[in-house]
Amino acid sequence: VQVVESGGGLVQPGGSLRLSCAASGFTFSSYATSWYRQAPGKEREWVASISSAGRSTNYADSVKGRFTISRYNAKNSVYLQMNSLKPEDTAVYYCKINGLGYWGQGTQVTVSS
């Protein structure tokens, strides 16, 4: 089983980034998937989730209206489009396969001028 995030980086406030999570080794289309993040000195927090078929999504209040979660099961991938980024969005972002408890290694997002 592999879960690999990518797409992080340094961006200015107000900018955008698109994170990707590629999974393999299991039937990806059978599981809901979530994004979490962990800022320095803080606990890991849930950001967004998407159902197995992609028909249902949910967001933390802190990112609602700015972030969009999506998935493409044919490519065993889930995405997080992040717009209007703020310094408080700085964190390591993780992809989680719900129900299996698989996590990726994380990708760093830094929002700074």
Biopython code that builds the backbone (N, CA, C, O; Angstrom):
import numpy as np
from Bio.PDB.StructureBuilder import StructureBuilder

atoms = [
    (1, "VAL", "N", (0.842, -1.194, 0.000)),
    (1, "VAL", "CA", (0.000, 0.000, 0.000)),
    (1, "VAL", "C", (0.879, 1.245, 0.000)),
    (1, "VAL", "O", (1.845, 1.352, 0.755)),
    (2, "GLN", "N", (0.513, 2.180, -0.869)),
    (2, "GLN", "CA", (1.227, 3.461, -0.893)),
    (2, "GLN", "C", (0.230, 4.606, -0.984)),
    (2, "GLN", "O", (-0.754, 4.542, -1.721)),
    (3, "VAL", "N", (0.508, 5.654, -0.218)),
    (3, "VAL", "CA", (-0.264, 6.891, -0.278)),
    (3, "VAL", "C", (0.756, 8.022, -0.330)),
    (3, "VAL", "O", (1.507, 8.215, 0.625)),
    (4, "VAL", "N", (0.796, 8.765, -1.418)),
    (4, "VAL", "CA", (1.851, 9.751, -1.632)),
    (4, "VAL", "C", (1.253, 11.102, -1.989)),
    (4, "VAL", "O", (0.563, 11.246, -2.998)),
    (5, "GLU", "N", (1.533, 12.103, -1.133)),
    (5, "GLU", "CA", (1.081, 13.464, -1.409)),
    (5, "GLU", "C", (2.144, 14.230, -2.178)),
    (5, "GLU", "O", (3.335, 13.932, -2.083)),
    (6, "SER", "N", (1.702, 15.213, -2.937)),
    (6, "SER", "CA", (2.612, 16.103, -3.659)),
    (6, "SER", "C", (1.914, 17.423, -3.925)),
    (6, "SER", "O", (0.703, 17.551, -3.748)),
    (7, "GLY", "N", (2.710, 18.413, -4.358)),
    (7, "GLY", "CA", (2.130, 19.688, -4.752)),
    (7, "GLY", "C", (2.317, 20.815, -3.770)),
    (7, "GLY", "O", (1.926, 21.947, -4.055)),
    (8, "GLY", "N", (2.908, 20.540, -2.613)),
    (8, "GLY", "CA", (3.128, 21.593, -1.647)),
    (8, "GLY", "C", (4.213, 22.548, -2.103)),
    (8, "GLY", "O", (4.881, 22.314, -3.110)),
    (9, "GLY", "N", (4.384, 23.635, -1.347)),
    (9, "GLY", "CA", (5.411, 24.606, -1.676)),
    (9, "GLY", "C", (5.209, 25.902, -0.946)),
    (9, "GLY", "O", (4.412, 25.990, -0.011)),
    (10, "LEU", "N", (5.938, 26.911, -1.379)),
    (10, "LEU", "CA", (5.860, 28.254, -0.801)),
    (10, "LEU", "C", (4.998, 29.125, -1.706)),
    (10, "LEU", "O", (5.215, 29.178, -2.917)),
    (11, "VAL", "N", (4.026, 29.802, -1.120)),
    (11, "VAL", "CA", (3.128, 30.657, -1.899)),
    (11, "VAL", "C", (2.837, 31.913, -1.095)),
    (11, "VAL", "O", (2.833, 31.888, 0.136)),
    (12, "GLN", "N", (2.596, 33.007, -1.795)),
    (12, "GLN", "CA", (2.268, 34.264, -1.126)),
    (12, "GLN", "C", (0.812, 34.268, -0.658)),
    (12, "GLN", "O", (-0.024, 33.572, -1.233)),
    (13, "PRO", "N", (0.506, 35.044, 0.376)),
    (13, "PRO", "CA", (-0.894, 35.169, 0.790)),
    (13, "PRO", "C", (-1.777, 35.582, -0.383)),
    (13, "PRO", "O", (-1.414, 36.448, -1.180)),
    (14, "GLY", "N", (-2.946, 34.943, -0.472)),
    (14, "GLY", "CA", (-3.849, 35.178, -1.583)),
    (14, "GLY", "C", (-3.620, 34.269, -2.768)),
    (14, "GLY", "O", (-4.421, 34.251, -3.703)),
    (15, "GLY", "N", (-2.539, 33.518, -2.741)),
    (15, "GLY", "CA", (-2.209, 32.624, -3.834)),
    (15, "GLY", "C", (-2.938, 31.301, -3.763)),
    (15, "GLY", "O", (-3.777, 31.076, -2.891)),
    (16, "SER", "N", (-2.595, 30.416, -4.711)),
    (16, "SER", "CA", (-3.257, 29.114, -4.828)),
    (16, "SER", "C", (-2.229, 28.000, -4.953)),
    (16, "SER", "O", (-1.111, 28.200, -5.427)),
    (17, "LEU", "N", (-2.646, 26.825, -4.512)),
    (17, "LEU", "CA", (-1.879, 25.596, -4.698)),
    (17, "LEU", "C", (-2.862, 24.458, -4.911)),
    (17, "LEU", "O", (-3.999, 24.508, -4.442)),
    (18, "ARG", "N", (-2.415, 23.434, -5.622)),
    (18, "ARG", "CA", (-3.218, 22.220, -5.799)),
    (18, "ARG", "C", (-2.416, 21.032, -5.302)),
    (18, "ARG", "O", (-1.368, 20.700, -5.856)),
    (19, "LEU", "N", (-2.915, 20.395, -4.255)),
    (19, "LEU", "CA", (-2.267, 19.205, -3.719)),
    (19, "LEU", "C", (-2.847, 17.967, -4.379)),
    (19, "LEU", "O", (-4.025, 17.920, -4.735)),
    (20, "SER", "N", (-1.993, 16.968, -4.533)),
    (20, "SER", "CA", (-2.424, 15.683, -5.086)),
    (20, "SER", "C", (-2.061, 14.574, -4.111)),
    (20, "SER", "O", (-1.088, 14.668, -3.362)),
    (21, "CYS", "N", (-2.865, 13.527, -4.142)),
    (21, "CYS", "CA", (-2.602, 12.331, -3.337)),
    (21, "CYS", "C", (-2.836, 11.132, -4.234)),
    (21, "CYS", "O", (-3.950, 10.908, -4.709)),
    (22, "ALA", "N", (-1.780, 10.359, -4.464)),
    (22, "ALA", "CA", (-1.869, 9.178, -5.312)),
    (22, "ALA", "C", (-1.779, 7.933, -4.445)),
    (22, "ALA", "O", (-0.876, 7.811, -3.617)),
    (23, "ALA", "N", (-2.714, 7.009, -4.633)),
    (23, "ALA", "CA", (-2.777, 5.798, -3.818)),
    (23, "ALA", "C", (-2.633, 4.556, -4.679)),
    (23, "ALA", "O", (-2.966, 4.562, -5.864)),
    (24, "SER", "N", (-2.132, 3.490, -4.067)),
    (24, "SER", "CA", (-2.005, 2.225, -4.782)),
    (24, "SER", "C", (-1.990, 1.082, -3.776)),
    (24, "SER", "O", (-1.725, 1.277, -2.590)),
    (25, "GLY", "N", (-2.281, -0.121, -4.281)),
    (25, "GLY", "CA", (-2.209, -1.302, -3.434)),
    (25, "GLY", "C", (-3.514, -1.711, -2.798)),
    (25, "GLY", "O", (-3.551, -2.662, -2.017)),
    (26, "PHE", "N", (-4.602, -1.002, -3.122)),
    (26, "PHE", "CA", (-5.915, -1.350, -2.592)),
    (26, "PHE", "C", (-6.956, -0.764, -3.539)),
    (26, "PHE", "O", (-6.611, -0.036, -4.470)),
    (27, "THR", "N", (-8.217, -1.078, -3.305)),
    (27, "THR", "CA", (-9.290, -0.605, -4.183)),
    (27, "THR", "C", (-9.692, 0.805, -3.779)),
    (27, "THR", "O", (-10.597, 1.010, -2.970)),
    (28, "PHE", "N", (-8.999, 1.764, -4.361)),
    (28, "PHE", "CA", (-9.143, 3.172, -3.975)),
    (28, "PHE", "C", (-10.584, 3.646, -4.074)),
    (28, "PHE", "O", (-11.047, 4.395, -3.214)),
    (29, "SER", "N", (-11.289, 3.228, -5.099)),
    (29, "SER", "CA", (-12.641, 3.726, -5.351)),
    (29, "SER", "C", (-13.658, 3.264, -4.313)),
    (29, "SER", "O", (-14.805, 3.710, -4.340)),
    (30, "SER", "N", (-13.265, 2.387, -3.408)),
    (30, "SER", "CA", (-14.179, 1.886, -2.384)),
    (30, "SER", "C", (-14.170, 2.697, -1.096)),
    (30, "SER", "O", (-14.972, 2.452, -0.195)),
    (31, "TYR", "N", (-13.264, 3.659, -1.012)),
    (31, "TYR", "CA", (-13.063, 4.347, 0.260)),
    (31, "TYR", "C", (-13.181, 5.862, 0.143)),
    (31, "TYR", "O", (-12.677, 6.479, -0.795)),
    (32, "ALA", "N", (-13.869, 6.441, 1.138)),
    (32, "ALA", "CA", (-13.824, 7.889, 1.293)),
    (32, "ALA", "C", (-12.395, 8.294, 1.641)),
    (32, "ALA", "O", (-11.611, 7.495, 2.154)),
    (33, "THR", "N", (-12.077, 9.551, 1.351)),
    (33, "THR", "CA", (-10.717, 10.045, 1.557)),
    (33, "THR", "C", (-10.783, 11.428, 2.181)),
    (33, "THR", "O", (-11.713, 12.193, 1.926)),
    (34, "SER", "N", (-9.795, 11.742, 2.995)),
    (34, "SER", "CA", (-9.772, 13.032, 3.685)),
    (34, "SER", "C", (-8.402, 13.681, 3.581)),
    (34, "SER", "O", (-7.383, 13.019, 3.384)),
    (35, "TRP", "N", (-8.415, 14.991, 3.721)),
    (35, "TRP", "CA", (-7.184, 15.774, 3.896)),
    (35, "TRP", "C", (-7.162, 16.291, 5.334)),
    (35, "TRP", "O", (-8.178, 16.747, 5.859)),
    (36, "TYR", "N", (-5.996, 16.214, 5.953)),
    (36, "TYR", "CA", (-5.743, 16.765, 7.267)),
    (36, "TYR", "C", (-4.527, 17.683, 7.156)),
    (36, "TYR", "O", (-3.813, 17.664, 6.153)),
    (37, "ARG", "N", (-4.303, 18.478, 8.183)),
    (37, "ARG", "CA", (-3.099, 19.301, 8.221)),
    (37, "ARG", "C", (-2.614, 19.440, 9.656)),
    (37, "ARG", "O", (-3.383, 19.327, 10.611)),
    (38, "GLN", "N", (-1.323, 19.686, 9.774)),
    (38, "GLN", "CA", (-0.726, 19.877, 11.095)),
    (38, "GLN", "C", (0.268, 21.021, 11.027)),
    (38, "GLN", "O", (1.275, 20.953, 10.322)),
    (39, "ALA", "N", (-0.035, 22.071, 11.773)),
    (39, "ALA", "CA", (0.848, 23.232, 11.860)),
    (39, "ALA", "C", (1.847, 23.003, 12.985)),
    (39, "ALA", "O", (1.590, 22.205, 13.886)),
    (40, "PRO", "N", (2.976, 23.691, 12.945)),
    (40, "PRO", "CA", (3.996, 23.527, 13.997)),
    (40, "PRO", "C", (3.414, 23.795, 15.377)),
    (40, "PRO", "O", (2.777, 24.825, 15.602)),
    (41, "GLY", "N", (3.636, 22.866, 16.297)),
    (41, "GLY", "CA", (3.187, 23.039, 17.663)),
    (41, "GLY", "C", (1.710, 22.811, 17.894)),
    (41, "GLY", "O", (1.212, 23.020, 19.001)),
    (42, "LYS", "N", (0.995, 22.376, 16.848)),
    (42, "LYS", "CA", (-0.449, 22.150, 16.964)),
    (42, "LYS", "C", (-0.799, 20.702, 16.634)),
    (42, "LYS", "O", (-0.015, 19.973, 16.027)),
    (43, "GLU", "N", (-2.003, 20.310, 17.054)),
    (43, "GLU", "CA", (-2.466, 18.973, 16.739)),
    (43, "GLU", "C", (-2.914, 18.894, 15.275)),
    (43, "GLU", "O", (-3.271, 19.897, 14.657)),
    (44, "ARG", "N", (-2.883, 17.691, 14.757)),
    (44, "ARG", "CA", (-3.368, 17.476, 13.396)),
    (44, "ARG", "C", (-4.872, 17.746, 13.360)),
    (44, "ARG", "O", (-5.606, 17.316, 14.250)),
    (45, "GLU", "N", (-5.328, 18.462, 12.325)),
    (45, "GLU", "CA", (-6.744, 18.796, 12.228)),
    (45, "GLU", "C", (-7.299, 18.383, 10.874)),
    (45, "GLU", "O", (-6.599, 18.398, 9.861)),
    (46, "TRP", "N", (-8.561, 18.018, 10.883)),
    (46, "TRP", "CA", (-9.248, 17.633, 9.668)),
    (46, "TRP", "C", (-9.532, 18.867, 8.813)),
    (46, "TRP", "O", (-9.886, 19.924, 9.336)),
    (47, "VAL", "N", (-9.374, 18.726, 7.496)),
    (47, "VAL", "CA", (-9.585, 19.829, 6.561)),
    (47, "VAL", "C", (-10.806, 19.578, 5.669)),
    (47, "VAL", "O", (-11.682, 20.436, 5.556)),
    (48, "ALA", "N", (-10.859, 18.410, 5.044)),
    (48, "ALA", "CA", (-11.948, 18.126, 4.101)),
    (48, "ALA", "C", (-12.043, 16.632, 3.856)),
    (48, "ALA", "O", (-11.074, 15.899, 4.050)),
    (49, "SER", "N", (-13.227, 16.181, 3.425)),
    (49, "SER", "CA", (-13.445, 14.774, 3.092)),
    (49, "SER", "C", (-14.279, 14.667, 1.829)),
    (49, "SER", "O", (-15.038, 15.571, 1.481)),
    (50, "ILE", "N", (-14.120, 13.544, 1.156)),
    (50, "ILE", "CA", (-14.904, 13.265, -0.047)),
    (50, "ILE", "C", (-15.316, 11.799, -0.018)),
    (50, "ILE", "O", (-14.527, 10.935, 0.367)),
    (51, "SER", "N", (-16.550, 11.520, -0.424)),
    (51, "SER", "CA", (-17.047, 10.153, -0.431)),
    (51, "SER", "C", (-16.349, 9.324, -1.500)),
    (51, "SER", "O", (-15.626, 9.856, -2.342)),
    (52, "SER", "N", (-16.574, 8.026, -1.456)),
    (52, "SER", "CA", (-15.848, 7.118, -2.348)),
    (52, "SER", "C", (-16.099, 7.414, -3.828)),
    (52, "SER", "O", (-15.187, 7.309, -4.648)),
    (53, "ALA", "N", (-17.334, 7.783, -4.165)),
    (53, "ALA", "CA", (-17.660, 8.085, -5.558)),
    (53, "ALA", "C", (-17.526, 9.565, -5.877)),
    (53, "ALA", "O", (-17.698, 9.977, -7.024)),
    (54, "GLY", "N", (-17.220, 10.359, -4.865)),
    (54, "GLY", "CA", (-17.024, 11.789, -5.088)),
    (54, "GLY", "C", (-18.289, 12.621, -5.081)),
    (54, "GLY", "O", (-18.258, 13.801, -5.430)),
    (55, "ARG", "N", (-19.402, 12.023, -4.689)),
    (55, "ARG", "CA", (-20.672, 12.755, -4.754)),
    (55, "ARG", "C", (-20.907, 13.645, -3.539)),
    (55, "ARG", "O", (-21.725, 14.564, -3.590)),
    (56, "SER", "N", (-20.196, 13.376, -2.450)),
    (56, "SER", "CA", (-20.409, 14.122, -1.214)),
    (56, "SER", "C", (-19.086, 14.656, -0.693)),
    (56, "SER", "O", (-18.094, 13.930, -0.643)),
    (57, "THR", "N", (-19.071, 15.933, -0.301)),
    (57, "THR", "CA", (-17.876, 16.549, 0.258)),
    (57, "THR", "C", (-18.238, 17.311, 1.530)),
    (57, "THR", "O", (-19.373, 17.749, 1.712)),
    (58, "ASN", "N", (-17.248, 17.455, 2.399)),
    (58, "ASN", "CA", (-17.418, 18.227, 3.623)),
    (58, "ASN", "C", (-16.127, 18.981, 3.902)),
    (58, "ASN", "O", (-15.037, 18.527, 3.554)),
    (59, "TYR", "N", (-16.271, 20.145, 4.538)),
    (59, "TYR", "CA", (-15.119, 21.008, 4.782)),
    (59, "TYR", "C", (-15.139, 21.554, 6.207)),
    (59, "TYR", "O", (-16.200, 21.773, 6.791)),
    (60, "ALA", "N", (-13.946, 21.767, 6.748)),
    (60, "ALA", "CA", (-13.824, 22.505, 7.997)),
    (60, "ALA", "C", (-14.230, 23.947, 7.750)),
    (60, "ALA", "O", (-14.033, 24.479, 6.658)),
    (61, "ASP", "N", (-14.795, 24.572, 8.764)),
    (61, "ASP", "CA", (-15.248, 25.952, 8.604)),
    (61, "ASP", "C", (-14.105, 26.885, 8.189)),
    (61, "ASP", "O", (-14.318, 27.860, 7.468)),
    (62, "SER", "N", (-12.904, 26.576, 8.649)),
    (62, "SER", "CA", (-11.755, 27.447, 8.388)),
    (62, "SER", "C", (-11.358, 27.487, 6.912)),
    (62, "SER", "O", (-10.663, 28.411, 6.490)),
    (63, "VAL", "N", (-11.787, 26.500, 6.120)),
    (63, "VAL", "CA", (-11.387, 26.448, 4.705)),
    (63, "VAL", "C", (-12.577, 26.499, 3.759)),
    (63, "VAL", "O", (-12.397, 26.576, 2.544)),
    (64, "LYS", "N", (-13.780, 26.457, 4.296)),
    (64, "LYS", "CA", (-14.985, 26.439, 3.458)),
    (64, "LYS", "C", (-15.025, 27.673, 2.567)),
    (64, "LYS", "O", (-14.816, 28.798, 3.021)),
    (65, "GLY", "N", (-15.299, 27.434, 1.287)),
    (65, "GLY", "CA", (-15.347, 28.533, 0.331)),
    (65, "GLY", "C", (-14.007, 28.866, -0.302)),
    (65, "GLY", "O", (-13.949, 29.612, -1.280)),
    (66, "ARG", "N", (-12.920, 28.314, 0.252)),
    (66, "ARG", "CA", (-11.586, 28.576, -0.304)),
    (66, "ARG", "C", (-10.935, 27.314, -0.858)),
    (66, "ARG", "O", (-10.188, 27.378, -1.834)),
    (67, "PHE", "N", (-11.212, 26.169, -0.243)),
    (67, "PHE", "CA", (-10.614, 24.891, -0.649)),
    (67, "PHE", "C", (-11.671, 24.018, -1.315)),
    (67, "PHE", "O", (-12.851, 24.079, -0.969)),
    (68, "THR", "N", (-11.236, 23.211, -2.268)),
    (68, "THR", "CA", (-12.123, 22.261, -2.936)),
    (68, "THR", "C", (-11.446, 20.903, -3.018)),
    (68, "THR", "O", (-10.340, 20.782, -3.543)),
    (69, "ILE", "N", (-12.114, 19.883, -2.497)),
    (69, "ILE", "CA", (-11.602, 18.519, -2.576)),
    (69, "ILE", "C", (-12.280, 17.820, -3.752)),
    (69, "ILE", "O", (-13.476, 17.996, -3.986)),
    (70, "SER", "N", (-11.512, 17.035, -4.480)),
    (70, "SER", "CA", (-12.059, 16.272, -5.602)),
    (70, "SER", "C", (-11.266, 14.975, -5.734)),
    (70, "SER", "O", (-10.226, 14.801, -5.099)),
    (71, "ARG", "N", (-11.771, 14.076, -6.560)),
    (71, "ARG", "CA", (-11.063, 12.821, -6.767)),
    (71, "ARG", "C", (-11.292, 12.332, -8.194)),
    (71, "ARG", "O", (-12.276, 12.690, -8.842)),
    (72, "TYR", "N", (-10.356, 11.502, -8.669)),
    (72, "TYR", "CA", (-10.437, 10.891, -9.987)),
    (72, "TYR", "C", (-10.084, 9.431, -9.797)),
    (72, "TYR", "O", (-8.912, 9.058, -9.829)),
    (73, "ASN", "N", (-11.094, 8.610, -9.601)),
    (73, "ASN", "CA", (-10.862, 7.215, -9.239)),
    (73, "ASN", "C", (-10.118, 6.432, -10.326)),
    (73, "ASN", "O", (-9.425, 5.462, -10.021)),
    (74, "ALA", "N", (-10.253, 6.837, -11.561)),
    (74, "ALA", "CA", (-9.536, 6.150, -12.637)),
    (74, "ALA", "C", (-8.028, 6.285, -12.486)),
    (74, "ALA", "O", (-7.262, 5.476, -13.010)),
    (75, "LYS", "N", (-7.613, 7.324, -11.759)),
    (75, "LYS", "CA", (-6.172, 7.539, -11.506)),
    (75, "LYS", "C", (-5.821, 7.311, -10.041)),
    (75, "LYS", "O", (-4.719, 7.642, -9.604)),
    (76, "ASN", "N", (-6.767, 6.739, -9.275)),
    (76, "ASN", "CA", (-6.522, 6.472, -7.841)),
    (76, "ASN", "C", (-5.976, 7.707, -7.130)),
    (76, "ASN", "O", (-5.022, 7.625, -6.357)),
    (77, "SER", "N", (-6.595, 8.844, -7.405)),
    (77, "SER", "CA", (-6.060, 10.100, -6.888)),
    (77, "SER", "C", (-7.148, 10.975, -6.275)),
    (77, "SER", "O", (-8.307, 10.943, -6.688)),
    (78, "VAL", "N", (-6.743, 11.748, -5.289)),
    (78, "VAL", "CA", (-7.595, 12.766, -4.687)),
    (78, "VAL", "C", (-6.812, 14.071, -4.678)),
    (78, "VAL", "O", (-5.585, 14.069, -4.580)),
    (79, "TYR", "N", (-7.529, 15.182, -4.781)),
    (79, "TYR", "CA", (-6.896, 16.492, -4.922)),
    (79, "TYR", "C", (-7.459, 17.478, -3.907)),
    (79, "TYR", "O", (-8.574, 17.316, -3.411)),
    (80, "LEU", "N", (-6.670, 18.498, -3.611)),
    (80, "LEU", "CA", (-7.141, 19.598, -2.773)),
    (80, "LEU", "C", (-6.712, 20.898, -3.448)),
    (80, "LEU", "O", (-5.535, 21.259, -3.433)),
    (81, "GLN", "N", (-7.680, 21.595, -4.040)),
    (81, "GLN", "CA", (-7.415, 22.891, -4.630)),
    (81, "GLN", "C", (-7.563, 23.937, -3.538)),
    (81, "GLN", "O", (-8.621, 24.047, -2.918)),
    (82, "MET", "N", (-6.509, 24.703, -3.301)),
    (82, "MET", "CA", (-6.496, 25.682, -2.226)),
    (82, "MET", "C", (-6.336, 27.074, -2.826)),
    (82, "MET", "O", (-5.316, 27.383, -3.443)),
    (83, "ASN", "N", (-7.340, 27.897, -2.641)),
    (83, "ASN", "CA", (-7.316, 29.274, -3.144)),
    (83, "ASN", "C", (-7.350, 30.260, -1.984)),
    (83, "ASN", "O", (-7.661, 29.890, -0.852)),
    (84, "SER", "N", (-7.032, 31.499, -2.268)),
    (84, "SER", "CA", (-7.053, 32.570, -1.256)),
    (84, "SER", "C", (-6.317, 32.136, 0.004)),
    (84, "SER", "O", (-6.826, 32.272, 1.117)),
    (85, "LEU", "N", (-5.133, 31.620, -0.188)),
    (85, "LEU", "CA", (-4.377, 31.074, 0.938)),
    (85, "LEU", "C", (-3.979, 32.162, 1.924)),
    (85, "LEU", "O", (-3.703, 33.302, 1.550)),
    (86, "LYS", "N", (-3.959, 31.773, 3.195)),
    (86, "LYS", "CA", (-3.620, 32.675, 4.292)),
    (86, "LYS", "C", (-2.413, 32.118, 5.041)),
    (86, "LYS", "O", (-2.147, 30.918, 4.978)),
    (87, "PRO", "N", (-1.685, 32.975, 5.746)),
    (87, "PRO", "CA", (-0.540, 32.467, 6.528)),
    (87, "PRO", "C", (-0.939, 31.353, 7.499)),
    (87, "PRO", "O", (-0.149, 30.447, 7.763)),
    (88, "GLU", "N", (-2.143, 31.418, 8.021)),
    (88, "GLU", "CA", (-2.581, 30.382, 8.971)),
    (88, "GLU", "C", (-2.880, 29.040, 8.302)),
    (88, "GLU", "O", (-3.167, 28.061, 8.991)),
    (89, "ASP", "N", (-2.817, 28.982, 6.994)),
    (89, "ASP", "CA", (-2.942, 27.709, 6.286)),
    (89, "ASP", "C", (-1.602, 26.962, 6.227)),
    (89, "ASP", "O", (-1.541, 25.822, 5.766)),
    (90, "THR", "N", (-0.548, 27.603, 6.689)),
    (90, "THR", "CA", (0.769, 26.956, 6.703)),
    (90, "THR", "C", (0.740, 25.710, 7.579)),
    (90, "THR", "O", (0.368, 25.766, 8.752)),
    (91, "ALA", "N", (1.136, 24.591, 6.994)),
    (91, "ALA", "CA", (1.084, 23.308, 7.709)),
    (91, "ALA", "C", (1.626, 22.219, 6.793)),
    (91, "ALA", "O", (1.855, 22.435, 5.603)),
    (92, "VAL", "N", (1.821, 21.051, 7.379)),
    (92, "VAL", "CA", (2.038, 19.846, 6.584)),
    (92, "VAL", "C", (0.665, 19.239, 6.321)),
    (92, "VAL", "O", (-0.112, 19.009, 7.247)),
    (93, "TYR", "N", (0.379, 18.986, 5.059)),
    (93, "TYR", "CA", (-0.916, 18.451, 4.659)),
    (93, "TYR", "C", (-0.797, 16.955, 4.380)),
    (93, "TYR", "O", (0.114, 16.498, 3.690)),
    (94, "TYR", "N", (-1.754, 16.204, 4.944)),
    (94, "TYR", "CA", (-1.734, 14.746, 4.846)),
    (94, "TYR", "C", (-3.018, 14.248, 4.187)),
    (94, "TYR", "O", (-4.094, 14.824, 4.348)),
    (95, "CYS", "N", (-2.868, 13.183, 3.458)),
    (95, "CYS", "CA", (-3.989, 12.472, 2.852)),
    (95, "CYS", "C", (-4.261, 11.216, 3.683)),
    (95, "CYS", "O", (-3.336, 10.497, 4.059)),
    (96, "LYS", "N", (-5.542, 10.963, 3.963)),
    (96, "LYS", "CA", (-5.913, 9.778, 4.740)),
    (96, "LYS", "C", (-6.972, 8.984, 3.988)),
    (96, "LYS", "O", (-7.930, 9.547, 3.459)),
    (97, "ILE", "N", (-6.786, 7.680, 3.949)),
    (97, "ILE", "CA", (-7.774, 6.779, 3.367)),
    (97, "ILE", "C", (-8.698, 6.346, 4.499)),
    (97, "ILE", "O", (-8.309, 5.543, 5.347)),
    (98, "ASN", "N", (-9.905, 6.866, 4.514)),
    (98, "ASN", "CA", (-10.840, 6.577, 5.591)),
    (98, "ASN", "C", (-11.191, 5.094, 5.618)),
    (98, "ASN", "O", (-11.312, 4.454, 4.574)),
    (99, "GLY", "N", (-11.351, 4.559, 6.817)),
    (99, "GLY", "CA", (-11.752, 3.166, 6.956)),
    (99, "GLY", "C", (-10.579, 2.212, 6.990)),
    (99, "GLY", "O", (-10.655, 1.146, 7.600)),
    (100, "LEU", "N", (-9.487, 2.592, 6.332)),
    (100, "LEU", "CA", (-8.280, 1.761, 6.357)),
    (100, "LEU", "C", (-7.221, 2.372, 7.268)),
    (100, "LEU", "O", (-6.340, 1.679, 7.777)),
    (101, "GLY", "N", (-7.326, 3.678, 7.461)),
    (101, "GLY", "CA", (-6.365, 4.345, 8.331)),
    (101, "GLY", "C", (-5.001, 4.552, 7.715)),
    (101, "GLY", "O", (-4.026, 4.786, 8.429)),
    (102, "TYR", "N", (-4.919, 4.467, 6.395)),
    (102, "TYR", "CA", (-3.644, 4.706, 5.723)),
    (102, "TYR", "C", (-3.409, 6.213, 5.590)),
    (102, "TYR", "O", (-4.310, 6.975, 5.240)),
    (103, "TRP", "N", (-2.168, 6.614, 5.881)),
    (103, "TRP", "CA", (-1.767, 8.010, 5.765)),
    (103, "TRP", "C", (-0.592, 8.125, 4.808)),
    (103, "TRP", "O", (0.205, 7.198, 4.666)),
    (104, "GLY", "N", (-0.496, 9.277, 4.154)),
    (104, "GLY", "CA", (0.698, 9.576, 3.401)),
    (104, "GLY", "C", (1.742, 10.204, 4.305)),
    (104, "GLY", "O", (1.543, 10.345, 5.512)),
    (105, "GLN", "N", (2.877, 10.584, 3.686)),
    (105, "GLN", "CA", (3.978, 11.154, 4.465)),
    (105, "GLN", "C", (3.835, 12.658, 4.653)),
    (105, "GLN", "O", (4.549, 13.259, 5.456)),
    (106, "GLY", "N", (2.916, 13.262, 3.914)),
    (106, "GLY", "CA", (2.663, 14.689, 4.047)),
    (106, "GLY", "C", (3.419, 15.523, 3.036)),
    (106, "GLY", "O", (4.453, 15.112, 2.510)),
    (107, "THR", "N", (2.880, 16.713, 2.773)),
    (107, "THR", "CA", (3.529, 17.687, 1.907)),
    (107, "THR", "C", (3.426, 19.060, 2.558)),
    (107, "THR", "O", (2.358, 19.447, 3.031)),
    (108, "GLN", "N", (4.524, 19.790, 2.582)),
    (108, "GLN", "CA", (4.587, 21.066, 3.290)),
    (108, "GLN", "C", (3.981, 22.185, 2.444)),
    (108, "GLN", "O", (4.306, 22.345, 1.268)),
    (109, "VAL", "N", (3.100, 22.948, 3.068)),
    (109, "VAL", "CA", (2.552, 24.157, 2.461)),
    (109, "VAL", "C", (2.934, 25.345, 3.349)),
    (109, "VAL", "O", (2.632, 25.360, 4.543)),
    (110, "THR", "N", (3.587, 26.318, 2.765)),
    (110, "THR", "CA", (3.992, 27.518, 3.493)),
    (110, "THR", "C", (3.423, 28.739, 2.790)),
    (110, "THR", "O", (3.673, 28.964, 1.605)),
    (111, "VAL", "N", (2.656, 29.524, 3.535)),
    (111, "VAL", "CA", (2.057, 30.739, 2.989)),
    (111, "VAL", "C", (2.727, 31.928, 3.667)),
    (111, "VAL", "O", (2.532, 32.180, 4.856)),
    (112, "SER", "N", (3.516, 32.646, 2.888)),
    (112, "SER", "CA", (4.301, 33.744, 3.462)),
    (112, "SER", "C", (4.699, 34.716, 2.366)),
    (112, "SER", "O", (4.898, 34.338, 1.211)),
    (113, "SER", "N", (4.809, 35.980, 2.760)),
    (113, "SER", "CA", (5.283, 36.987, 1.814)),
    (113, "SER", "C", (6.783, 37.189, 1.960)),
    (113, "SER", "O", (7.369, 38.002, 1.245)),
]
sb = StructureBuilder()
sb.init_structure("model")
sb.init_model(0)
sb.init_chain("A")
sb.init_seg("    ")
for serial, (resi, resn, name, xyz) in enumerate(atoms, 1):
    if name == "N":
        sb.init_residue(resn, " ", resi, " ")
    sb.init_atom(name, np.array(xyz, "f"), 0.0, 1.0, " ", f" {name:<3s}", serial, name[0])
structure = sb.get_structure()
